[in-house]
Amino acid sequence: MENQRTGEPRADKVAIVAEVKERIEQSSAVMVTEYRGLTVKDLAELRRALRPVGGAYKVYKNSLVRRAADDAGVELGEHLVGPTALTFTEQTPEGEPGDVVTVAKVLRDFAKTNPALLIKGGYFDGQPIDADGVKALADVEPREVLLAKLAGLMAAPMQQLAGLLQALPRDFAYGLKALIDEGGAPGAPADVAPAADAAEDTAEDAADEAPADEASDDAPADEASDDAGDNQTDETETADEA
C-alpha cells in the first residue's frame, strides 16, 4: 500500500479505503460473499437483481477492505479470504432506504441457482453475523408484509373497542329499563312514597287538627264590617230612648 519511493500510502489506495469505510458506515448491513467461479455475466446479473432493493455489489482488495473495516470499527477480517466482494445495503434508485431482508433474499436466491456464490457472513445492526445469520435474515418476511401484519394487529383491538363502545349505550338502556320495571334499585322499599306526596299528607293532617277559634282569625273582611254595623245601630237606638 505504501509508495516504494516515499514510503507513504498511495493516494489511490487511500481513496479506496476512505470510500469503503464511508460505505460501511452508511450501510444498514454489509454482507461478504465469495464469487470464485462466477463469470462477469453472472456478477452483472447479481448486481441488476440487487440494485432495485438498495443493494450494491462491489469488489475490492481484501487488504483495503480489512483496513477500512478496522477504521470503521467493523469486524469482517475472518471473512476476507479468497476472491470476496461486499454487498452494501444502501438506497434504492428512488432514494428509499434499502431493505436488509430483501437484499439477503436476493443473495440467497441467487446462490441457489448459482452455487459458485458462497455467502460468508457480514455485519448487521452493530454486530458481526455469520453465513447462517445472513440466511436467517433472508427467511424474515419483507418489511411491507411485516408492516401490513402490524397494522392488522393494531386494527383488530381498535375494532373490538369500537364495538364495545357501541354496545355500552344499548346495554345501559336495557339495564335502566329493567331497573325501572323492577321498581327501583335492588333492596329499596317498594312502598316508599314520593317526597311530594308526603308533603301534601303532612299539610292536610295539620289542617284537620287546628282549633276552630284559631280558624276565626282568618275570617273574611266583610264579616267584620257587618259586626261593626250592628254595634252602630244599637248605639243609635239607645240615644233615642234617652
Secondary structure, DSSP 8 states (H G I E B T S, - for coil): -B-TTT-SB-HHHHHHHHHHHHHHHH-SEEEEEE-TT--HHHHHHHHHHHGGGTEEEE---HHHHHHHHHHHT---GGG--SSEEEEEE-B-TTS-B--HHHHHHHHHHHHHH-TT-EEEEEEETTEEEEHHHHHHHHHS--HHHHHHHHHHHHHHHHHHHHHHHHHHHHHHHHHHHHHHHTTSSTT--TT---HHHHHHHHHHHHHHHS-HHHHHTT--HHHHHHHHHHHHHHHHHHHHH-
